[in-house]
Amino acid sequence: MSPKKGNATQKLKNLLTTGAIGDDTPEDRGSNADEELYIEDIVETDEVCIDEPTEEPATEPVAKKACGKPATAEQTAEIAELKNEIAGLRSMIASMEEKNSSYMTSKEQFKGYQDIINRRDAETANNKLFNMLTQLSAMREDFFKLCHDMETKIDRFAAKDVLGSFTAYEIDMENILNDCGVFIGKFEYDKLNTIHQRIVDVIPTGDESKNGMVAERISDGYKYNGRVLLKEKVKIYKFTEVAENKEKEE
């Protein structure tokens, strides 16, 4: 390199470091002509390393180059290992987010089960109601037909025949209720249970152990899904001193 080029190089370095053109010699401070003459050659022939700030991702370090030098094999391996770890963490986070999206508290699970049960019960009740209405409609038409036939042949119908015709409808109604899931029969309570039974008569008794016990069942009880539709009609015993004295006298 010629002396002039060396001086120009020194001046450019001084400009970049101190902000002033020239070196420490008085002769170079006034030599602007030489700087203009060789500035282009300096740019073409010499390299100056300047560190510039770069924005790097926080999660994926990038190998830095110092003055155009590539990353070493050790640095490349370290970066590859970090990238693999980051990929694994991202996969774990995605899996956790997927699980959390389907996670429900016990209260939410109970509400979901309750909604399913309610929908099932509603569908079942609708099916039973539809079948009951269908059978009632058919029974109504049969009843009208029976009444019409009896009206046209009233002189030839005996009381026994009329009773037999109406008895058939008793069976039809019982079948309709059974198909809907209605329990028909005697309730299992030997002692008065006012929720399931209704008193229609009281029988005095001198035996105190029989007080409140069912003496006679007059009609069936009707129950659906644990709820009483129609109470069983019963007669019960009631203890009285009069009845007790009377029984003693006898």
C-alpha positions in Angstrom: 0.0 0.0 0.0 1.4 3.5 -0.9 2.0 6.1 1.8 -0.8 8.2 0.5 -3.2 5.3 0.8 -2.0 4.5 4.2 -2.5 8.1 5.4 -6.0 8.1 3.9 -6.8 4.9 5.7 -5.6 6.3 9.0 -7.7 9.4 8.4 -10.9 7.4 7.7 -10.3 5.4 10.9 -9.9 8.6 12.9 -13.1 10.0 11.3 -15.0 6.9 12.5 -13.5 6.8 16.0 -13.0 10.5 16.9 -15.2 12.4 14.5 -12.2 14.3 13.1 -10.5 13.9 9.8 -6.7 13.5 10.0 -4.1 11.8 12.2 -1.9 13.1 15.0 0.6 14.9 12.5 0.0 18.5 11.6 0.8 17.7 8.0 -2.1 15.3 7.7 -4.7 17.7 9.2 -4.6 20.0 6.1 -4.3 17.3 3.5 -7.8 17.2 2.2 -6.8 16.8 -1.4 -5.1 13.5 -0.6 -8.2 12.2 1.2 -10.5 13.0 -1.8 -8.0 11.4 -4.2 -7.7 8.0 -2.5 -11.1 7.6 -0.6 -12.5 5.5 -3.4 -9.5 3.1 -3.4 -9.8 2.7 0.4 -13.4 1.6 0.2 -12.5 -0.9 -2.6 -9.4 -2.4 -0.9 -9.8 -2.2 2.9 -12.4 -3.7 5.2 -13.5 -2.0 8.4 -15.5 -4.2 10.9 -18.3 -2.2 12.5 -20.6 -3.8 15.1 -24.2 -2.9 14.4 -27.1 -3.8 16.7 -29.3 -6.5 15.5 -32.7 -7.7 16.7 -32.6 -11.4 17.5 -35.5 -13.7 18.5 -35.5 -14.4 22.2 -36.2 -18.1 21.7 -33.9 -18.9 18.8 -30.4 -17.6 19.1 -28.7 -17.1 15.8 -24.9 -17.6 15.3 -23.2 -14.2 15.0 -20.4 -13.6 12.6 -17.4 -11.6 13.7 -16.0 -9.6 10.8 -17.5 -12.0 8.3 -16.3 -15.2 10.1 -18.8 -18.1 10.0 -20.0 -19.9 13.2 -17.8 -22.7 14.4 -19.0 -26.4 14.4 -19.5 -26.2 18.2 -21.7 -23.2 18.0 -23.7 -24.8 15.1 -24.3 -27.9 17.2 -25.3 -25.8 20.2 -27.8 -23.9 18.1 -29.3 -27.1 16.7 -29.7 -28.5 20.2 -31.5 -25.3 21.3 -33.8 -25.5 18.3 -34.7 -29.1 19.2 -35.5 -28.1 22.8 -37.6 -25.2 21.6 -39.5 -27.4 19.2 -40.2 -29.9 22.1 -41.4 -27.2 24.4 -43.8 -25.9 21.7 -45.1 -29.4 21.2 -45.7 -29.7 25.0 -47.5 -26.4 25.2 -49.8 -27.3 22.2 -50.6 -30.6 23.9 -51.4 -28.9 27.2 -53.6 -26.3 25.4 -55.5 -29.1 23.7 -56.1 -30.9 27.0 -57.2 -27.7 28.8 -59.7 -27.0 26.0 -61.5 -30.3 26.8 -61.1 -30.1 30.6 -64.2 -29.6 32.6 -64.7 -29.2 36.3 -66.8 -31.7 38.3 -69.6 -29.1 38.4 -69.6 -28.8 34.6 -69.4 -32.5 34.2 -72.4 -33.0 36.5 -74.3 -30.3 34.6 -73.5 -32.1 31.3 -74.7 -35.4 32.6 -77.8 -33.9 34.0 -78.6 -32.3 30.6 -78.2 -35.6 28.9 -80.5 -37.3 31.4 -83.1 -34.6 31.1 -83.0 -34.9 27.3 -83.4 -38.7 27.5 -86.3 -38.4 30.0 -88.0 -35.8 27.8 -87.7 -38.0 24.7 -89.0 -41.0 26.7 -91.9 -39.0 28.1 -92.7 -37.7 24.7 -92.8 -41.2 23.2 -95.0 -42.5 26.1 -97.3 -39.5 25.7 -97.6 -40.1 22.0 -98.4 -43.8 22.4 -101.0 -43.0 25.1 -102.7 -40.3 23.0 -102.8 -42.8 20.1 -104.5 -45.5 22.2 -106.9 -43.0 23.7 -107.9 -41.8 20.3 -108.6 -45.4 19.2 -110.5 -46.2 22.3 -112.7 -43.0 21.9 -113.6 -44.1 18.4 -114.5 -47.6 19.6 -116.6 -46.2 22.4 -118.6 -44.0 20.0 -119.1 -47.0 17.7 -120.3 -49.1 20.7 -122.8 -46.4 21.8 -124.1 -46.1 18.2 -124.6 -49.8 17.9 -126.4 -49.9 21.3 -128.6 -47.0 20.3 -129.8 -48.7 17.2 -130.3 -52.1 18.9 -131.4 -50.9 22.4 -134.5 -53.1 22.4 -132.4 -56.2 21.9 -129.6 -55.4 24.4 -129.7 -57.0 27.8 -128.2 -55.3 30.9 -125.6 -58.1 31.1 -124.5 -57.4 27.5 -124.2 -53.6 28.2 -122.1 -54.3 31.3 -119.8 -56.7 29.4 -119.2 -54.1 26.7 -118.2 -51.5 29.2 -116.0 -53.9 31.1 -113.8 -54.3 28.0 -112.9 -50.6 28.2 -111.7 -51.1 31.7 -109.0 -53.5 30.3 -108.2 -51.0 27.5 -107.6 -48.2 29.9 -105.4 -50.3 32.2 -103.3 -51.4 29.2 -102.8 -47.7 28.2 -101.6 -46.8 31.7 -99.3 -49.8 32.0 -97.7 -49.0 28.6 -96.9 -45.5 29.9 -95.2 -46.9 32.9 -97.9 -46.3 35.5 -98.1 -48.6 38.5 -101.6 -49.8 39.3 -102.3 -51.7 42.5 -102.2 -51.8 46.2 -99.5 -49.8 47.9 -97.2 -51.7 50.4 -98.2 -49.8 53.5 -100.2 -51.7 56.1 -100.3 -48.6 58.3 -101.9 -45.4 57.1 -99.5 -43.4 54.9 -101.3 -40.2 54.0 -99.0 -39.5 51.0 -100.1 -42.7 49.3 -103.5 -43.4 50.9 -106.7 -41.6 51.5 -109.1 -42.4 54.3 -112.7 -43.1 53.2 -114.0 -44.7 56.4 -112.9 -45.3 60.0 -113.6 -48.5 61.9 -113.5 -48.2 65.7 -111.5 -50.8 67.6 -110.7 -51.6 71.2 -107.3 -53.0 70.3 -104.8 -50.2 70.6 -102.2 -52.0 68.5 -104.5 -51.7 65.4 -104.8 -47.9 65.7 -104.0 -46.4 62.3 -103.7 -49.8 60.5 -105.4 -50.4 57.2 -108.6 -52.3 57.7 -109.8 -52.6 54.1 -108.5 -51.4 50.7 -111.3 -49.9 48.6 -109.5 -49.0 45.4 -106.1 -49.3 43.7 -103.4 -46.7 43.9 -101.7 -45.1 40.9 -98.0 -44.1 40.8 -95.7 -42.9 38.0 -91.9 -42.6 38.4 -92.2 -42.5 42.2 -94.9 -39.9 42.2 -98.4 -40.7 43.3 -101.0 -40.0 40.6 -104.0 -41.2 42.6 -104.1 -42.2 46.2 -105.3 -45.6 47.3 -108.6 -45.4 49.1 -108.7 -47.3 52.4 -110.6 -47.9 55.6 -108.5 -47.7 58.8 -108.9 -48.8 62.4 -109.2 -46.2 65.1 -108.8 -47.0 68.8 -111.5 -45.7 71.1 -112.2 -46.3 74.7 -115.9 -47.0 74.0 -115.0 -49.7 71.6 -112.5 -51.1 74.1 -115.2 -51.2 76.9 -117.6 -52.8 74.5 -115.2 -55.5 73.5 -114.5 -56.2 77.2 -118.2 -56.5 78.0 -118.6 -59.0 75.1 
